[in-house]
Amino acid sequence: MSSNSTDLIYLLVSFIPMIMVLLMYAFIFIFLIVYIIVIIAMTTIVLISQWKIFEKAGRQGWEGIIPFYNNYVMAELFTANSMLWFVLSLIPYANIVAIIILTIGMLKAFGKEAGFIVFTIFFPFIGLPMLAFGKNTKYVGYKFGENN
């Protein structure tokens, strides 16, 4: 082998780590773009569903998409201790429990059973559209004190 071909091989081999790093950054970039698109799509689905759910409950649709205010309206409509659950929804970490309680109350107000409630808590981007756009879903109202 001549020295020119050896130099060319050395030059090509020296670029492999740099190419691998560039490929890694390209993969990370593509992954983040897809992740952001999926998050935006899921958020849009949940917001549209909230709008329709609030309309089915006899409220204005926009009340379902305003941050904090929608928790206040949900607490009024779907729980017995509305101010307690609304205030808890504003406190970090306690808000997880409060949102779950508000969601359970909302689903019970639409006559949903335990299986659908658990499904919606774990997969709200699927359960809420089912509730919002289901033809057989009717608002029956929240009955305070019954199986709460």
C-alpha positions in Angstrom: 0.0 0.0 0.0 1.1 3.4 -0.7 1.3 6.2 1.8 -1.5 8.1 0.0 -4.0 5.3 0.4 -2.9 4.8 4.1 -3.4 8.5 4.7 -6.8 8.4 3.1 -7.9 5.4 5.2 -6.6 7.1 8.4 -8.5 10.3 7.4 -11.8 8.4 6.8 -11.5 6.4 10.1 -10.8 9.6 12.0 -14.2 11.0 10.9 -16.2 8.1 12.1 -16.6 9.3 15.7 -17.6 12.7 14.5 -20.2 11.2 12.1 -21.5 9.1 15.0 -21.9 12.1 17.2 -23.7 14.0 14.4 -26.1 11.0 13.8 -26.8 10.9 17.6 -27.7 14.6 17.7 -29.9 14.2 14.6 -31.7 11.3 16.3 -32.2 13.3 19.5 -33.5 16.3 17.5 -36.0 14.2 15.5 -37.1 12.4 18.7 -37.8 15.8 20.4 -39.7 17.2 17.4 -41.9 14.1 17.3 -42.3 14.2 21.1 -43.4 17.9 21.0 -45.9 17.2 18.2 -47.4 14.2 20.1 -47.7 16.3 23.3 -49.4 19.2 21.4 -51.8 16.8 19.8 -52.7 15.1 23.1 -53.2 18.5 24.8 -55.4 19.7 21.9 -57.5 16.6 22.1 -58.0 17.0 25.9 -58.8 20.7 25.6 -61.4 20.1 22.9 -62.9 17.3 25.0 -63.1 19.5 28.1 -64.9 22.1 26.0 -67.5 19.6 24.9 -67.8 18.0 28.4 -68.6 21.4 30.0 -71.2 22.0 27.3 -72.8 18.7 28.0 -72.9 19.6 31.7 -74.8 22.8 30.9 -71.9 25.2 31.3 -70.1 27.4 28.7 -67.5 25.4 26.8 -64.8 28.0 27.3 -65.0 27.4 31.1 -63.4 24.0 30.5 -60.2 25.3 28.9 -59.3 28.2 31.2 -56.6 27.1 33.6 -57.6 27.2 37.3 -61.0 28.4 36.5 -62.0 25.0 35.0 -60.9 23.4 38.3 -63.1 25.8 40.2 -66.1 25.0 38.0 -65.4 21.3 38.2 -65.2 21.5 42.0 -68.5 23.3 42.1 -70.3 20.9 39.8 -68.8 17.6 40.8 -67.8 17.6 44.5 -69.5 18.1 47.8 -66.6 20.2 49.3 -66.0 22.4 46.4 -63.7 25.0 47.9 -61.5 22.3 49.6 -60.9 20.5 46.3 -60.4 23.7 44.4 -57.8 25.0 46.9 -56.1 21.6 47.0 -55.9 21.7 43.2 -53.7 24.8 43.5 -51.2 23.2 45.9 -48.3 21.2 44.3 -48.4 17.4 44.9 -51.8 17.8 46.6 -53.2 18.8 43.2 -52.6 15.3 41.8 -55.1 13.9 44.3 -57.5 16.8 43.8 -57.5 16.5 40.0 -58.2 12.8 40.4 -61.1 13.5 42.8 -62.5 16.1 40.4 -62.2 13.7 37.5 -64.0 11.0 39.4 -66.8 13.4 40.3 -67.1 14.5 36.7 -67.3 10.9 35.4 -69.8 10.0 38.1 -71.9 13.0 37.0 -72.1 11.5 33.6 -73.1 8.1 35.0 -69.8 6.3 34.3 -68.7 3.2 36.3 -65.5 2.3 38.0 -63.8 0.7 35.0 -64.2 3.7 32.8 -63.1 6.0 35.7 -59.9 4.1 36.2 -59.3 4.0 32.4 -59.8 7.8 32.1 -57.5 8.6 35.0 -54.7 6.7 33.4 -55.5 7.6 29.8 -57.3 10.9 29.8 -56.4 11.6 26.1 -58.6 8.6 25.2 -61.2 8.6 28.0 -62.2 12.3 27.8 -62.9 12.2 24.1 -65.0 9.1 24.6 -67.0 11.0 27.2 -67.2 14.2 25.2 -68.2 12.8 21.8 -70.0 9.6 23.0 -73.6 9.6 21.6 -74.9 7.8 24.7 -73.2 10.0 27.2 -75.7 12.2 29.1 -75.1 14.5 32.1 -77.1 13.0 35.0 -75.8 15.4 37.6 -73.6 14.7 40.6 -75.4 13.2 43.6 -73.7 14.3 46.7 -73.3 11.6 49.3 -74.0 8.6 47.0 -71.0 6.4 46.7 -68.5 9.2 47.1 
